[in-house]
Amino acid sequence: MPRSDMQTAHGRPSLPDRFETPDALDEFLSLPGEDLVRDMEDVEGDIIILGASGKMGPTLARLARNAAPGKRVVAVARFSEPESRQRMEDWGIETIQADLLDERQVNDLPKLENVLFMAGMKFGASGNQPLTWAMNTYCPALVANAFRDSRIVAFSTGNVYPLIDVARQGATEDTPPGPRGEYAQSCLGRERIFEHFSRRHGTPGRLYRLNYAIDLRYGVLHDLATRLKDGQTIDLAPMAHVNVIWQGDANAQALRLLKHCTAPTSPINVSGPETLSVRWLVEELCARMGIAPRLTGEEPPSAWLSNSAQAAKLFGYPAVPVSVMLDWVAEWVVRDMPSLNKPTKYEVRDGGF
């Protein structure tokens, strides 16, 4: 997809019909809209991204680099896969290898004005609860104390909410938490740690509750499409409704929240505005893929759903609508394009990740 095909429309990147390669996909995910560029101009200081080597971190760092070319952008991670670090450096991003559970290493990091905190543990949480709690509560304590003079946008999850009746519009930021399982409990713990240090030090921030990011190589739509292509039957009984948002939109909102931090820090739901039926998603994917839907199970009356009206008020409707995501994912999966092989486990109802 040549750059000439990616000119902006209404301040946002125009939408291609397909992505020929993973590199083209990453390039598109890292294209900033004019609204993000303007907000980055209004945010003083440089940017450090902690836990930057996960699914979203590399393109978020590249998006920050492209949106704010005059700022220093630093990506911090263990970088257990050296190619991930090299890739970011090739994009012009400064990298630092560090263990964020090591107090000395955290204290030695450059104290830049803007922090995106992405470190955490989800998958494997049920098999290693002590590490899950350490990553999701102790690590935030180290960071919140060390970066007390910065703004901190801390990634969290909609799993901190209870299951919500699908007839409602999802949990709002005022909905009392109701985490299921130790992963979600530890994520609420992460939020409480950032809240504590924000109140103690006056640190501005936001708690970024995400439900679910979509890339063509992973995400709820990728999970469904790959299973359908392999001839599997989708069971609706565990979870039959979801919220999704394009990863590029999710990353842009994370960066733009640096302009909307509060002291003390406060939660904000980040997702698409629609409550989506898994049955409908399956039918739409199958129509695009030219296969028959395979469904079983009775849809439960509740699901993990978030109301993202507050984010929509700040940022408007996401640039990539659900219909386009469905087109892209179906086309990608039919062509047997690369997958990260990291299922979202959206259907897990008891919180056991």
CORLINWO-V506578 format. One record per residue. RES is the residue in three letters. PHI is phi in radians with two decimals (NA if undefined). Layout:
res = <RES RES>
phi = <PHI PHI>
This chain:
res = <MET PRO ARG SER ASP MET GLN THR ALA HIS GLY ARG PRO SER LEU PRO ASP ARG PHE GLU THR PRO ASP ALA LEU ASP GLU PHE LEU SER LEU PRO GLY GLU ASP LEU VAL ARG ASP MET GLU ASP VAL GLU GLY ASP ILE ILE ILE LEU GLY ALA SER GLY LYS MET GLY PRO THR LEU ALA ARG LEU ALA ARG ASN ALA ALA PRO GLY LYS ARG VAL VAL ALA VAL ALA ARG PHE SER GLU PRO GLU SER ARG GLN ARG MET GLU ASP TRP GLY ILE GLU THR ILE GLN ALA ASP LEU LEU ASP GLU ARG GLN VAL ASN ASP LEU PRO LYS LEU GLU ASN VAL LEU PHE MET ALA GLY MET LYS PHE GLY ALA SER GLY ASN GLN PRO LEU THR TRP ALA MET ASN THR TYR CYS PRO ALA LEU VAL ALA ASN ALA PHE ARG ASP SER ARG ILE VAL ALA PHE SER THR GLY ASN VAL TYR PRO LEU ILE ASP VAL ALA ARG GLN GLY ALA THR GLU ASP THR PRO PRO GLY PRO ARG GLY GLU TYR ALA GLN SER CYS LEU GLY ARG GLU ARG ILE PHE GLU HIS PHE SER ARG ARG HIS GLY THR PRO GLY ARG LEU TYR ARG LEU ASN TYR ALA ILE ASP LEU ARG TYR GLY VAL LEU HIS ASP LEU ALA THR ARG LEU LYS ASP GLY GLN THR ILE ASP LEU ALA PRO MET ALA HIS VAL ASN VAL ILE TRP GLN GLY ASP ALA ASN ALA GLN ALA LEU ARG LEU LEU LYS HIS CYS THR ALA PRO THR SER PRO ILE ASN VAL SER GLY PRO GLU THR LEU SER VAL ARG TRP LEU VAL GLU GLU LEU CYS ALA ARG MET GLY ILE ALA PRO ARG LEU THR GLY GLU GLU PRO PRO SER ALA TRP LEU SER ASN SER ALA GLN ALA ALA LYS LEU PHE GLY TYR PRO ALA VAL PRO VAL SER VAL MET LEU ASP TRP VAL ALA GLU TRP VAL VAL ARG ASP MET PRO SER LEU ASN LYS PRO THR LYS TYR GLU VAL ARG ASP GLY GLY PHE>
phi = <NA -1.16 -1.04 -1.08 -1.54 -2.09 -1.18 -1.46 -2.27 0.97 1.45 -2.28 -1.02 -1.22 -1.76 -1.30 -1.34 -2.84 -2.12 -1.25 -2.49 -1.03 -1.11 -1.13 -1.12 -1.11 -1.11 -1.15 -1.06 -1.80 -1.50 -1.46 -1.43 -1.10 -1.13 -1.16 -1.02 -1.09 -1.15 -1.14 -1.16 -1.45 -1.64 -1.37 1.70 -1.55 -2.22 -2.16 -2.00 -1.75 1.43 -1.59 -1.78 -1.41 -1.19 -1.71 -1.01 -1.05 -1.31 -1.14 -1.10 -1.18 -1.09 -1.08 -1.04 -1.29 -1.37 -2.37 -1.09 -1.52 -1.72 -1.36 -2.10 -2.08 -1.89 -2.06 -2.91 -1.26 0.90 -1.17 -1.91 -0.98 -1.13 -1.13 -1.15 -1.10 -1.07 -1.15 -1.15 -1.11 -1.47 1.53 -1.77 -1.28 -2.15 -2.36 -1.53 -2.72 -1.71 -1.34 -1.65 -1.76 -1.02 -1.10 -1.15 -1.13 -1.16 -1.44 -1.18 -1.11 -1.54 -1.37 -1.26 -2.20 -2.06 -1.85 -1.72 -2.06 -1.22 2.94 -2.33 -2.17 -1.28 1.63 -1.04 -1.16 -1.63 -2.58 -1.08 -1.05 -1.17 -1.01 -1.19 -1.11 -1.17 -1.65 -2.30 -1.18 -1.02 -1.02 -1.11 -1.07 -1.21 -1.07 -1.31 -1.20 -1.87 -1.07 -1.69 -1.82 -1.55 -2.26 -1.71 -1.85 -1.16 -2.37 -2.65 -1.21 -1.16 -1.24 -1.48 -1.32 -1.11 -2.02 -0.97 -1.17 -1.32 -1.66 -1.67 1.64 -1.21 -1.66 -1.08 -1.59 -1.15 -1.04 -1.06 -2.69 -1.16 -1.86 1.48 -1.21 -1.03 -1.12 -1.08 -1.21 -1.21 -1.12 -1.03 -1.02 -1.07 -1.10 -1.10 -1.11 -1.10 -1.03 -1.25 -1.12 -1.20 -1.20 -1.85 1.29 -1.32 -1.31 -3.04 -2.51 -1.81 -1.64 -1.57 -1.78 -2.54 -1.80 -1.31 -2.04 -2.15 -1.26 -1.72 -2.84 1.97 -0.99 -1.16 -1.13 -1.00 -1.12 -1.10 -1.18 -1.16 -1.12 -1.09 -1.44 1.45 -1.40 -1.68 -1.55 -1.55 -1.50 -1.12 -1.21 -2.68 -2.13 -2.51 -2.53 -1.97 -2.43 -2.58 -1.04 -1.03 -1.09 -1.17 -1.09 -1.15 -1.08 -1.16 -1.04 -1.18 -1.18 -1.15 -1.04 -1.46 -2.16 -1.31 -2.14 -2.22 -1.28 -1.03 -2.58 -1.39 -2.57 -1.43 -2.15 -3.00 -1.29 -1.36 -1.59 -1.55 -1.82 -1.34 -1.10 -1.00 -1.13 -1.06 -1.08 -1.09 -1.18 -1.12 -1.11 -1.07 -1.31 -1.59 1.25 -2.29 -1.52 -1.10 -2.19 -2.28 -2.58 1.54 -1.69 -1.16 -1.28 -1.44 -2.39 -2.83 -1.40 -2.32 -2.09 -1.65 -1.78 -1.07 -1.12 -1.15 -1.10 -1.13 -1.35 -2.05 1.42 -1.22 -0.93 -1.18 -1.92 -1.35 -1.04 -1.04 -1.25 -1.02 -1.08 -1.01 -1.13 -1.13 -1.05 -1.12 -1.12 -1.22 -1.05 -1.44 1.01 -1.36 -1.04 -2.18 -1.39 0.95 -2.24 -1.01 -1.31 1.02 -1.01 -1.43 -1.21 -1.77 -1.65 1.40 -1.56 -1.67>
